[in-house]
Amino acid sequence: MAKDKIAYVCSNCGQESPKWIGKCPACGQWNTYKEIKVAPESLHTTATTAAASAGRTLRKNRPLRLKDISSQDDPRIDMNDEELNRVLGGGLVPGSIVLLGGEPGIGKSTLSLQTMLRLPGKHILYVSGEESAHQLKMRAERIPHEDNDNFMILCDNSLESIFEHIKDEKPDLVIIDSIQTIATEDVESSAGSIAQVRECASALLRFAKTSGVPVILIGHITKEGTLAGPKILEHIVDTVIQFEGDQHYMYRILRSMKNRFGSTSELGIYEMRQDGLRQVSNPSELLLTQDHDGLSGIAISSAIEGVRPFLVETQALVSSAAYGTPQRSATGFDQRRLNMLLAVLEKRVGFKLMQKDVFINIAGGLRVTDLAMDLSVIAAVLSSNVDTPIESGWCMAGEVGLSGEVRPVNRIEQRIAEAEKLGFTHMIVPQHNLQGFNRKKFSIELHPVRKVEEALRALFG
């Protein structure tokens, strides 16, 4: 009897090696190689057999001229959810396989369950390897929906058993919750291992492509913030969607990390409620505090996440350091970026903050990575430092460089239009953005600036 062959796979990028390596040569990560067993029958496949099977495959699939291939897209499945449709690129493509990832308790199962319950006329099979049917029933009762007789629930962990039920039910859509709990008998390792995740995902991919039935996989997030399992899992699927947010806040963001059928710059925003997730069509109105007049340390920035512009409230608190070492803390904003902006404010503008604590918070629990937030962070810090509020009706957008210059930002027209729509009357923008810009299109008063000093002078006089 032949022995099982041992191989090693990098859990970060999926690179394979015949022996264990400390540092992965492909991605550069240390101690990521995990041992897997290769099926013994693959060792006995001779070159002749492989060549014969390859020849049969080539005879079946004939090469086609590019001009003879149809460019018409298959009709997408409407998910009855504008935010999810936007992130998917217009709906779910038949025969596609989608990976939905997120931290535990963020709302992945709730989003999948409520979306499927509101799909009329579709025969859906929901496979759960983590929860019992009773738990799913209790969750479904909290979500308002009409009775759907075509919604089937299967609680099973065996891939072979799942395929048997799929063959009997013939569903129009399959959800696997989660891929880390599914195991196949062809692999000896336990569920959730690299070999199991890869084999189960590959089998589900073959099923989706041959049958035309879309499959949605729900995946866990590791403590490093990446999808659990090898990186090859992300290479297998057509679309990777990440569900983000802070469990202590009510807002959730749906991002597209990879999409073969649409743009990866789209963004969906939800509000977590007791009866499920509610779509947020205009996040700006929810993220702004209505009664911050007379309060120092608050600045409004016109930010863009994906392709959606919305106004974000930046809050800052500057106080004398109670201990020897001053604290620098940022919630929803990059702390290294904050340290850089504080250094620019001290070196280029002349405000001494070396012996003061500085705290930054992005209201609403959002984490914003747009560089146009720089100007609002500096304005909020200075407003709190001198205890002078910024007048209502002012917002801003601009990236700050190390020499104190205000650099141009992208999609300036969308930012201005969003600010004007919400009733803002003054907006500080980089001067370079207004070259060849038609100001007559907007009624909001624009204040172009080249340096941080000019922006602060426009705000505080």
Secondary structure, DSSP 8 states (H G I E B T S, - for coil): ----EEEEEETTT--EESS--SB-TTT--BS-EEEEEE-GGGGG--HHHHHHHHHHHHHHS----GGGS-------B--S-HHHHHHHTSSB-TT-EEEEEE-TTSSHHHHHHHHHHT-TT--EEEEESSS-HHHHHHHHHHS-----TTEEEEE--BHHHHHHHHHHH--SEEEEE-GGG-B-TTS-S-TTSHHHHHHHHHHHHHHHHHH---EEEEEEB-TTSSBSS-THHHHHSSEEEEEE--TTSSEEEEEEEEETTS-SS-EEEEEEETTEEEE-S-HHHHHS-TT-TT-SSEEEEEEEETTEEEEEEEEEEEEE-SSSS--EEEESS-HHHHHHHHHHIIIII----TTEEEEEEEGGG-----GGGHHHHHHHHHHHHHT----TTEEE--EE-TTSBEE--S-HHHHHHHHHHTT--EEEEEGGGGTT--GGG--SEEEEESBHHHHHHHHH-
